Amino acid sequence: MSKLSDRFKKYDESKPIAVVEETPPVEALLEKVNSVPYWNEYTVDEQCDMVRSFVKNADVENKEVIYNTIVPYVIAFGPLQKLLDNEKVNAVFVKDDMSVHIEIDGNVFDTEIVLSFNMFQYVLNYIKYSDKTAYMIDVKPDESITIRKI
């Protein structure tokens, strides 16, 4: 296994990178987690250690609060966890193009979230190897995912 610093994605300089200066610290740190290739190959303890390192090195106040906010989203369903935690959301759908939709009161809405390939693989891996008794999960042959709360 290579050093952690060697495992970060290299950005394609031909693609513009939008810089949003008002990105809340939690979202910025979640984006950093999302940039780590092979995230699902790390143990939960290693993932937590990386998040702790990211938070420690971030220019934020209340580092422990931020850490405790981020961890549930990176050791569960990743960026889908905050949608599943919303009590109004009945289901989360990830389409084959990795776009994310939610169901609220029988109506389906686009979240404008698109999972990266790494996070999509992380979610698939989490589904495969974890106890998810609070959810009914359907993974179709095209690898689209439906997660319903039970």
MDAnalysis code that builds the backbone (N, CA, C; Angstrom):
import MDAnalysis as mda
import numpy as np

u = mda.Universe.empty(450, n_residues=150, atom_resindex=np.repeat(np.arange(150), 3), trajectory=True)
u.add_TopologyAttr("name", ["N", "CA", "C"] * 150)
u.add_TopologyAttr("resid", np.arange(1, 151))
u.add_TopologyAttr("resname", ["MET", "SER", "LYS", "LEU", "SER", "ASP", "ARG", "PHE", "LYS", "LYS", "TYR", "ASP", "GLU", "SER", "LYS", "PRO", "ILE", "ALA", "VAL", "VAL", "GLU", "GLU", "THR", "PRO", "PRO", "VAL", "GLU", "ALA", "LEU", "LEU", "GLU", "LYS", "VAL", "ASN", "SER", "VAL", "PRO", "TYR", "TRP", "ASN", "GLU", "TYR", "THR", "VAL", "ASP", "GLU", "GLN", "CYS", "ASP", "MET", "VAL", "ARG", "SER", "PHE", "VAL", "LYS", "ASN", "ALA", "ASP", "VAL", "GLU", "ASN", "LYS", "GLU", "VAL", "ILE", "TYR", "ASN", "THR", "ILE", "VAL", "PRO", "TYR", "VAL", "ILE", "ALA", "PHE", "GLY", "PRO", "LEU", "GLN", "LYS", "LEU", "LEU", "ASP", "ASN", "GLU", "LYS", "VAL", "ASN", "ALA", "VAL", "PHE", "VAL", "LYS", "ASP", "ASP", "MET", "SER", "VAL", "HIS", "ILE", "GLU", "ILE", "ASP", "GLY", "ASN", "VAL", "PHE", "ASP", "THR", "GLU", "ILE", "VAL", "LEU", "SER", "PHE", "ASN", "MET", "PHE", "GLN", "TYR", "VAL", "LEU", "ASN", "TYR", "ILE", "LYS", "TYR", "SER", "ASP", "LYS", "THR", "ALA", "TYR", "MET", "ILE", "ASP", "VAL", "LYS", "PRO", "ASP", "GLU", "SER", "ILE", "THR", "ILE", "ARG", "LYS", "ILE"])
u.atoms.positions = np.array([
    [0.841, -1.170, 0.000],
    [0.000, 0.000, 0.000],
    [0.890, 1.238, 0.000],
    [0.564, 2.202, -0.801],
    [1.371, 3.411, -0.886],
    [1.017, 4.375, 0.239],
    [1.825, 5.418, 0.344],
    [1.554, 6.439, 1.348],
    [0.202, 7.087, 1.049],
    [-0.447, 7.569, 2.096],
    [-1.741, 8.220, 1.940],
    [-1.658, 9.385, 0.962],
    [-0.598, 10.170, 1.043],
    [-0.474, 11.332, 0.159],
    [-0.399, 10.927, -1.312],
    [0.098, 9.708, -1.570],
    [0.174, 9.222, -2.951],
    [-1.168, 8.743, -3.468],
    [-2.130, 8.555, -2.565],
    [-3.405, 7.969, -2.973],
    [-4.467, 8.994, -3.308],
    [-4.167, 10.282, -3.151],
    [-5.137, 11.299, -3.504],
    [-5.223, 11.403, -5.016],
    [-6.427, 11.729, -5.496],
    [-6.627, 11.883, -6.931],
    [-5.789, 13.037, -7.453],
    [-5.319, 12.866, -8.643],
    [-4.674, 13.970, -9.342],
    [-5.777, 14.675, -10.137],
    [-5.851, 15.997, -10.016],
    [-6.888, 16.733, -10.725],
    [-6.500, 16.903, -12.181],
    [-7.490, 16.781, -13.035],
    [-7.306, 16.993, -14.456],
    [-7.312, 18.504, -14.679],
    [-6.170, 19.061, -15.058],
    [-6.059, 20.500, -15.199],
    [-6.870, 21.046, -16.364],
    [-7.306, 20.186, -17.287],
    [-8.117, 20.666, -18.404],
    [-9.554, 20.949, -17.964],
    [-9.941, 20.408, -16.798],
    [-11.285, 20.656, -16.281],
    [-11.207, 21.777, -15.254],
    [-12.075, 22.781, -15.393],
    [-12.046, 23.860, -14.409],
    [-12.506, 23.345, -13.046],
    [-11.871, 23.838, -12.002],
    [-12.263, 23.480, -10.653],
    [-12.919, 24.704, -10.039],
    [-14.196, 24.566, -9.682],
    [-14.900, 25.687, -9.073],
    [-14.414, 25.861, -7.646],
    [-14.105, 27.072, -7.284],
    [-13.675, 27.367, -5.925],
    [-14.802, 28.123, -5.247],
    [-15.339, 27.545, -4.211],
    [-16.422, 28.173, -3.466],
    [-15.866, 28.557, -2.110],
    [-15.686, 29.843, -1.890],
    [-15.048, 30.284, -0.653],
    [-15.964, 30.159, 0.547],
    [-17.271, 30.121, 0.351],
    [-18.190, 30.059, 1.469],
    [-18.622, 28.635, 1.791],
    [-17.888, 27.639, 1.299],
    [-18.222, 26.258, 1.597],
    [-18.075, 26.021, 3.088],
    [-19.139, 25.548, 3.758],
    [-19.012, 25.264, 5.187],
    [-17.906, 24.239, 5.427],
    [-17.252, 24.305, 6.587],
    [-16.124, 23.402, 6.851],
    [-16.495, 21.930, 6.724],
    [-17.679, 21.560, 7.148],
    [-18.071, 20.146, 7.072],
    [-18.137, 19.701, 5.619],
    [-18.764, 20.508, 4.765],
    [-18.870, 20.143, 3.350],
    [-17.492, 20.070, 2.703],
    [-16.619, 21.013, 3.039],
    [-15.272, 21.008, 2.469],
    [-14.514, 19.758, 2.902],
    [-14.654, 19.366, 4.159],
    [-13.967, 18.166, 4.638],
    [-14.574, 16.906, 4.031],
    [-15.893, 16.887, 3.825],
    [-16.515, 15.734, 3.162],
    [-16.024, 15.631, 1.713],
    [-15.822, 16.760, 1.062],
    [-15.267, 16.745, -0.294],
    [-13.862, 16.163, -0.284],
    [-13.088, 16.478, 0.761],
    [-11.738, 15.939, 0.869],
    [-11.790, 14.419, 1.024],
    [-12.706, 13.930, 1.859],
    [-12.893, 12.484, 2.023],
    [-13.276, 11.870, 0.680],
    [-14.164, 12.533, -0.037],
    [-14.624, 12.041, -1.330],
    [-13.487, 11.943, -2.338],
    [-12.429, 12.717, -2.140],
    [-11.313, 12.708, -3.080],
    [-10.324, 11.569, -2.826],
    [-10.511, 10.829, -1.746],
    [-9.568, 9.758, -1.413],
    [-9.935, 8.498, -2.198],
    [-9.079, 8.062, -3.115],
    [-9.370, 6.834, -3.846],
    [-9.300, 5.633, -2.905],
    [-10.032, 4.617, -3.227],
    [-10.015, 3.359, -2.466],
    [-10.471, 3.545, -1.022],
    [-11.313, 4.529, -0.761],
    [-11.777, 4.800, 0.597],
    [-12.345, 3.537, 1.241],
    [-13.112, 2.770, 0.485],
    [-13.763, 1.578, 1.047],
    [-12.784, 0.452, 1.348],
    [-11.533, 0.561, 0.941],
    [-10.550, -0.462, 1.254],
    [-9.915, -0.256, 2.632],
    [-10.148, 0.909, 3.226],
    [-9.621, 1.184, 4.554],
    [-10.596, 0.654, 5.600],
    [-10.070, 0.249, 6.744],
    [-10.933, -0.179, 7.841],
    [-11.639, 1.043, 8.409],
    [-12.678, 0.821, 9.192],
    [-13.398, 1.925, 9.821],
    [-12.452, 2.733, 10.703],
    [-11.571, 2.049, 11.440],
    [-10.613, 2.767, 12.286],
    [-9.675, 3.637, 11.454],
    [-9.205, 3.121, 10.321],
    [-8.327, 3.910, 9.444],
    [-9.081, 5.106, 8.862],
    [-10.353, 4.894, 8.479],
    [-11.156, 5.988, 7.954],
    [-11.330, 7.079, 9.015],
    [-11.621, 6.655, 10.250],
    [-11.787, 7.626, 11.340],
    [-10.478, 8.371, 11.603],
    [-9.359, 7.667, 11.536],
    [-8.061, 8.313, 11.729],
    [-7.795, 9.350, 10.637],
    [-8.147, 9.027, 9.394],
    [-7.944, 9.985, 8.303],
    [-8.825, 11.213, 8.503],
    [-10.088, 10.994, 8.888],
    [-10.985, 12.125, 9.118],
    [-10.434, 12.989, 10.252],
    [-9.972, 12.355, 11.327],
    [-9.397, 13.108, 12.450],
    [-8.207, 13.947, 11.957],
    [-7.378, 13.372, 11.095],
    [-6.237, 14.096, 10.546],
    [-6.695, 15.270, 9.691],
    [-7.706, 15.051, 8.833],
    [-8.224, 16.124, 7.988],
    [-8.742, 17.276, 8.855],
    [-9.499, 16.927, 9.909],
    [-10.072, 17.951, 10.785],
    [-8.965, 18.667, 11.555],
    [-7.994, 17.901, 12.038],
    [-6.882, 18.488, 12.801],
    [-6.140, 19.520, 11.966],
    [-5.961, 19.234, 10.673],
    [-5.212, 20.122, 9.790],
    [-6.068, 21.219, 9.159],
    [-7.378, 21.172, 9.384],
    [-8.273, 22.178, 8.810],
    [-8.278, 23.427, 9.682],
    [-8.511, 24.554, 9.050],
    [-8.587, 25.825, 9.766],
    [-10.035, 26.034, 10.215],
    [-10.432, 25.282, 11.252],
    [-11.794, 25.350, 11.769],
    [-11.764, 25.401, 13.290],
    [-12.835, 25.941, 13.844],
    [-13.006, 25.915, 15.292],
    [-13.808, 24.667, 15.636],
    [-13.853, 24.313, 16.907],
    [-14.644, 23.170, 17.381],
    [-14.319, 21.895, 16.617],
    [-13.062, 21.561, 16.558],
    [-12.609, 20.404, 15.773],
    [-13.302, 19.110, 16.191],
    [-13.525, 18.916, 17.477],
    [-14.163, 17.674, 17.934],
    [-15.616, 17.601, 17.463],
    [-16.319, 18.736, 17.483],
    [-17.708, 18.774, 17.004],
    [-17.746, 18.466, 15.510],
    [-16.843, 19.062, 14.762],
    [-16.797, 18.825, 13.311],
    [-16.476, 17.357, 13.047],
    [-15.506, 16.811, 13.764],
    [-15.149, 15.392, 13.606],
    [-16.367, 14.506, 13.863],
    [-17.068, 14.762, 14.969],
    [-18.241, 13.953, 15.315],
    [-19.390, 14.142, 14.333],
    [-19.411, 15.254, 13.627],
    [-20.427, 15.486, 12.598],
    [-20.101, 14.711, 11.330],
    [-18.829, 14.650, 10.979],
    [-18.422, 14.032, 9.719],
    [-18.392, 12.507, 9.779],
    [-17.909, 11.955, 10.870],
    [-17.685, 10.503, 10.947],
    [-18.914, 9.670, 10.569],
    [-20.120, 9.984, 11.063],
    [-21.256, 9.133, 10.684],
    [-21.500, 9.080, 9.176],
    [-21.099, 10.138, 8.477],
    [-21.334, 10.181, 7.042],
    [-20.268, 9.462, 6.227],
    [-19.151, 9.154, 6.845],
    [-18.098, 8.469, 6.092],
    [-17.919, 7.017, 6.509],
    [-18.607, 6.585, 7.553],
    [-18.514, 5.175, 7.918],
    [-19.853, 4.478, 7.761],
    [-20.813, 5.144, 7.184],
    [-22.118, 4.538, 6.931],
    [-22.377, 4.611, 5.428],
    [-23.444, 5.254, 5.025],
    [-23.774, 5.358, 3.607],
    [-23.125, 6.560, 2.940],
    [-22.063, 7.057, 3.508],
    [-21.355, 8.176, 2.910],
    [-22.253, 9.392, 2.786],
    [-22.208, 10.085, 1.647],
    [-22.994, 11.302, 1.490],
    [-24.503, 11.048, 1.481],
    [-24.927, 9.799, 1.355],
    [-26.350, 9.491, 1.392],
    [-26.880, 9.477, 2.823],
    [-25.985, 9.353, 3.803],
    [-26.422, 9.212, 5.189],
    [-27.216, 10.413, 5.665],
    [-26.790, 11.631, 5.285],
    [-27.535, 12.802, 5.756],
    [-28.934, 12.846, 5.153],
    [-29.101, 12.291, 3.956],
    [-30.446, 12.205, 3.383],
    [-31.280, 11.177, 4.143],
    [-30.678, 10.035, 4.453],
    [-31.389, 8.984, 5.183],
    [-31.727, 9.413, 6.606],
    [-30.924, 10.288, 7.183],
    [-31.188, 10.774, 8.535],
    [-32.336, 11.776, 8.586],
    [-32.697, 12.342, 7.444],
    [-33.796, 13.303, 7.391],
    [-35.112, 12.543, 7.544],
    [-35.870, 12.856, 8.579],
    [-37.085, 12.078, 8.847],
    [-38.165, 12.243, 7.782],
    [-38.096, 13.270, 6.945],
    [-39.071, 13.444, 5.870],
    [-38.786, 12.538, 4.671],
    [-37.550, 12.074, 4.545],
    [-37.149, 11.256, 3.392],
    [-37.524, 9.803, 3.643],
    [-38.318, 9.244, 2.705],
    [-38.732, 7.847, 2.813],
    [-37.768, 6.898, 2.116],
    [-37.119, 7.376, 1.055],
    [-36.223, 6.515, 0.281],
    [-35.198, 7.370, -0.442],
    [-34.070, 6.731, -0.742],
    [-33.010, 7.364, -1.523],
    [-32.738, 6.462, -2.717],
    [-32.647, 7.060, -3.886],
    [-32.390, 6.321, -5.118],
    [-31.093, 6.824, -5.738],
    [-30.218, 5.913, -6.095],
    [-29.016, 6.277, -6.836],
    [-29.173, 5.645, -8.217],
    [-29.273, 6.479, -9.218],
    [-29.469, 5.996, -10.587],
    [-28.161, 5.497, -11.170],
    [-28.234, 4.855, -12.330],
    [-27.030, 4.291, -12.941],
    [-26.020, 5.350, -13.363],
    [-26.441, 6.613, -13.472],
    [-25.478, 7.690, -13.761],
    [-24.934, 8.299, -12.464],
    [-25.237, 7.652, -11.334],
    [-24.790, 8.024, -9.991],
    [-25.441, 9.301, -9.473],
    [-26.545, 9.737, -10.125],
    [-27.299, 10.870, -9.597],
    [-28.207, 10.356, -8.477],
    [-28.475, 11.230, -7.524],
    [-29.206, 10.832, -6.322],
    [-30.559, 11.530, -6.290],
    [-31.610, 10.729, -6.026],
    [-32.974, 11.238, -5.896],
    [-33.519, 10.779, -4.553],
    [-34.508, 11.513, -4.044],
    [-35.143, 11.125, -2.787],
    [-36.648, 11.062, -2.970],
    [-37.280, 10.293, -2.106],
    [-38.736, 10.219, -2.078],
    [-39.226, 10.834, -0.783],
    [-40.145, 11.784, -0.912],
    [-40.802, 12.400, 0.232],
    [-42.297, 12.365, -0.032],
    [-43.037, 11.727, 0.861],
    [-44.496, 11.613, 0.742],
    [-44.932, 11.109, -0.631],
    [-44.236, 10.124, -1.167],
    [-44.595, 9.516, -2.444],
    [-44.118, 10.277, -3.670],
    [-43.508, 11.431, -3.490],
    [-42.988, 12.221, -4.607],
    [-41.478, 12.084, -4.664],
    [-40.938, 11.947, -5.883],
    [-39.501, 11.786, -6.065],
    [-38.908, 13.120, -6.514],
    [-37.796, 13.495, -5.862],
    [-37.122, 14.760, -6.147],
    [-35.656, 14.498, -6.448],
    [-35.110, 15.300, -7.373],
    [-33.680, 15.249, -7.677],
    [-32.954, 16.036, -6.589],
    [-31.896, 15.466, -6.033],
    [-31.141, 16.160, -4.985],
    [-30.024, 17.018, -5.559],
    [-29.744, 16.883, -6.842],
    [-28.626, 17.541, -7.510],
    [-27.283, 17.025, -6.995],
    [-27.299, 15.906, -6.273],
    [-26.068, 15.251, -5.831],
    [-25.709, 14.207, -6.874],
    [-24.457, 14.172, -7.261],
    [-23.948, 13.114, -8.126],
    [-22.752, 12.508, -7.404],
    [-22.828, 11.226, -7.126],
    [-21.728, 10.562, -6.427],
    [-20.538, 10.396, -7.352],
    [-19.360, 10.546, -6.793],
    [-18.169, 10.206, -7.556],
    [-18.116, 8.693, -7.671],
    [-17.335, 8.196, -8.589],
    [-17.200, 6.741, -8.745],
    [-16.717, 6.109, -7.441],
    [-15.743, 6.749, -6.774],
    [-15.215, 6.201, -5.522],
    [-16.283, 6.119, -4.440],
    [-17.091, 7.182, -4.292],
    [-18.122, 7.154, -3.262],
    [-19.224, 6.160, -3.627],
    [-19.526, 6.033, -4.917],
    [-20.520, 5.044, -5.340],
    [-20.038, 3.639, -4.986],
    [-18.767, 3.358, -5.245],
    [-18.207, 2.058, -4.888],
    [-18.194, 1.860, -3.374],
    [-17.923, 2.932, -2.645],
    [-17.941, 2.858, -1.188],
    [-19.336, 2.465, -0.700],
    [-20.360, 3.123, -1.230],
    [-21.735, 2.818, -0.827],
    [-22.078, 1.374, -1.176],
    [-21.720, 0.925, -2.381],
    [-21.980, -0.474, -2.761],
    [-21.271, -1.439, -1.807],
    [-20.041, -1.128, -1.465],
    [-19.279, -1.978, -0.558],
    [-19.911, -1.992, 0.836],
    [-20.348, -0.831, 1.293],
    [-20.992, -0.748, 2.602],
    [-22.259, -1.602, 2.614],
    [-23.033, -1.521, 1.552],
    [-24.257, -2.317, 1.444],
    [-23.925, -3.801, 1.482],
    [-22.876, -4.175, 0.803],
    [-22.509, -5.583, 0.691],
    [-22.053, -6.177, 2.025],
    [-21.312, -5.421, 2.813],
    [-20.661, -6.000, 3.984],
    [-21.205, -5.548, 5.339],
    [-22.216, -4.713, 5.372],
    [-22.662, -4.184, 6.656],
    [-24.051, -4.672, 7.024],
    [-24.347, -4.597, 8.314],
    [-25.674, -4.904, 8.815],
    [-26.521, -3.642, 8.691],
    [-27.524, -3.699, 7.837],
    [-28.345, -2.527, 7.581],
    [-29.801, -2.816, 7.927],
    [-30.062, -3.279, 9.127],
    [-31.391, -3.738, 9.493],
    [-32.449, -2.644, 9.469],
    [-32.053, -1.373, 9.477],
    [-33.015, -0.279, 9.461],
    [-33.462, 0.088, 8.037],
    [-32.902, -0.597, 7.026],
    [-33.183, -0.239, 5.643],
    [-33.515, -1.462, 4.803],
    [-34.363, -1.254, 3.783],
    [-34.586, -2.258, 2.756],
    [-33.805, -1.775, 1.539],
    [-32.882, -2.581, 1.069],
    [-31.967, -2.146, 0.014],
    [-32.123, -3.037, -1.213],
    [-32.203, -2.404, -2.375],
    [-32.296, -3.131, -3.633],
    [-31.208, -2.600, -4.562],
    [-30.307, -3.489, -4.966],
    [-29.275, -3.125, -5.941],
    [-29.621, -3.853, -7.231],
    [-29.899, -3.091, -8.272],
    [-30.302, -3.678, -9.563],
    [-29.061, -4.082, -10.370],
    [-29.248, -4.916, -11.403],
    [-28.096, -5.347, -12.211],
    [-27.287, -4.197, -12.802],
    [-27.933, -3.065, -13.095],
    [-27.182, -1.915, -13.616],
    [-26.488, -1.148, -12.492],
    [-26.546, -1.685, -11.273],
    [-25.954, -1.137, -10.060],
    [-26.656, 0.133, -9.571],
    [-27.881, 0.409, -10.050],
    [-28.639, 1.472, -9.424],
    [-29.117, 0.939, -8.066],
    [-29.285, 1.842, -7.117],
    [-29.565, 1.454, -5.742],
    [-30.833, 2.138, -5.257],
    [-31.652, 1.381, -4.518],
    [-32.793, 1.961, -3.802],
    [-32.615, 1.603, -2.338],
    [-32.656, 2.615, -1.477],
    [-32.552, 2.408, -0.038],
    [-33.821, 2.971, 0.580],
    [-34.630, 2.099, 1.173],
    [-35.877, 2.518, 1.835],
    [-35.752, 2.317, 3.327],
    [-36.289, 3.270, 4.071],
    [-36.330, 3.118, 5.527],
    [-37.405, 2.090, 5.880],
    [-37.118, 1.284, 6.876],
    [-38.100, 0.285, 7.320],
    [-38.871, 0.871, 8.490],
])
